[in-house]
Amino acid sequence: FVVYRHLKSLGYIVGRHGIPWSLKTVRSSLMLLEDSSDEKSSSQTVLDASICVQLLKDLHVMEVKPTFEVYLPNSKFRKTSPGDRSFVVYLARGHPLSRFEMAELGRQCEGIPLKIGHVDHGRVSFFSFDKAELPV
């Protein structure tokens, strides 16, 4: 909560990662599923198989995932159409991230800058990493 409050005090628009802003998109996907349930055909079997494959792809054993999606302050911001994210925040808890976990977080962010938030005695710090290459 401290990181969320800090970002809001800076004027950013903050949302939970992976949770829709409105129920409009959720309702439309539910209506799509209801419409497809009326038609019992081979396409339903293919749809079920593709859903299972997608669920397995989204399964993460380590459960390292971004926490917040952050948008720049904008007077034209709408929850139904939020626009492009400015950056994504992962809350570091306890141990530092391994190289594998950093790579996994970067993959989940889909090219959007990643910031790692850390709270120490009520002070919020943000870290970000750039790819660095050493000359050979």
VENCORCOR-V741720 format. One record per residue. N is the residue number from 0. NEAR is the number of other C-alpha atoms within 12 Angstrom. D_LAST is the distance of its C-alpha to the last C-alpha in Angstrom with 1 decimal. Layout:
# VENCORCOR-V741720
N;NEAR;D_LAST
N;NEAR;D_LAST
This chain:
# VENCORCOR-V741720
0;17;44.2
1;18;42.8
2;30;39.6
3;26;41.9
4;19;44.2
5;22;41.5
6;27;40.1
7;19;43.7
8;13;44.5
9;15;41.6
10;16;43.3
11;25;41.0
12;32;42.6
13;33;41.6
14;29;42.3
15;23;41.7
16;22;38.9
17;16;40.5
18;16;44.1
19;18;45.8
20;21;47.2
21;17;50.5
22;13;52.5
23;14;52.9
24;16;49.9
25;15;51.0
26;13;54.6
27;13;53.6
28;13;51.5
29;14;54.5
30;14;56.9
31;16;54.7
32;18;54.9
33;14;58.7
34;13;59.2
35;19;57.3
36;17;59.4
37;12;62.5
38;14;61.4
39;15;61.2
40;12;59.4
41;12;56.6
42;14;54.3
43;19;54.9
44;15;53.6
45;14;50.4
46;19;50.0
47;18;50.5
48;14;47.9
49;14;45.3
50;15;46.0
51;14;45.5
52;13;42.2
53;12;41.0
54;12;42.1
55;12;40.2
56;12;37.0
57;18;37.6
58;14;38.2
59;14;35.6
60;11;36.1
61;14;34.0
62;14;35.7
63;28;32.8
64;31;33.8
65;33;33.9
66;30;37.0
67;33;37.7
68;35;37.2
69;35;37.3
70;32;38.7
71;23;39.0
72;21;42.5
73;18;44.4
74;12;48.2
75;13;48.1
76;18;46.5
77;15;48.5
78;21;48.1
79;14;49.1
80;15;46.3
81;23;43.6
82;18;41.0
83;21;37.3
84;28;35.9
85;24;33.9
86;32;32.0
87;39;32.6
88;37;33.1
89;38;32.6
90;33;34.6
91;28;32.8
92;14;35.5
93;10;35.1
94;9;31.8
95;17;28.3
96;23;26.8
97;13;24.6
98;12;21.5
99;13;23.9
100;22;26.5
101;26;24.2
102;20;23.1
103;24;26.9
104;33;27.9
105;28;25.5
106;19;27.0
107;28;30.5
108;28;29.9
109;16;29.4
110;16;27.1
111;21;29.1
112;27;27.3
113;33;27.7
114;29;28.9
115;30;29.6
116;31;32.9
117;27;33.8
118;22;37.3
119;15;37.9
120;8;41.5
121;12;42.2
122;13;39.2
123;20;37.0
124;21;33.3
125;22;30.9
126;21;27.2
127;21;24.7
128;16;21.1
129;12;18.7
130;11;15.7
131;6;12.6
132;6;9.0
133;5;6.3
134;4;3.8
135;3;0.0
